[in-house]
Amino acid sequence: MSRPSRTPGICRIDQPEKDTHGFLMRARREGKMYSAVFKKK
């Protein structure tokens, strides 16, 4: 289990079986939820 992020709304994603490594960002603005995945190459 990974430790909690120091930056709320951003978490690290590591799924070797799916070859997915990167960061997930989530934010709420004016009542709408936004999310984005930034993959490492």
QUIPE-V524489 format. One record per residue. N is the residue number from 0. RES is the residue in one letter. PHI is phi in whole degrees, 0 to 359 (none if undefined). BURIAL is I if it has 16 or more other C-alpha atoms within 10 Angstrom, else O. Layout:
# QUIPE-V524489
N/RES/PHI/BURIAL ; N/RES/PHI/BURIAL
This chain:
# QUIPE-V524489
0/M/none/O ; 1/S/274/O ; 2/R/279/O ; 3/P/297/O ; 4/S/288/O ; 5/R/283/O ; 6/T/250/O ; 7/P/300/O ; 8/G/91/O ; 9/I/234/I ; 10/C/222/I ; 11/R/273/I ; 12/I/240/I ; 13/D/226/O ; 14/Q/229/O ; 15/P/302/O ; 16/E/294/O ; 17/K/253/O ; 18/D/54/O ; 19/T/247/O ; 20/H/219/I ; 21/G/169/O ; 22/F/230/O ; 23/L/250/O ; 24/M/245/O ; 25/R/229/O ; 26/A/211/O ; 27/R/245/O ; 28/R/220/O ; 29/E/51/O ; 30/G/81/O ; 31/K/250/O ; 32/M/269/O ; 33/Y/241/O ; 34/S/215/O ; 35/A/209/O ; 36/V/245/O ; 37/F/248/O ; 38/K/270/O ; 39/K/269/O ; 40/K/253/O
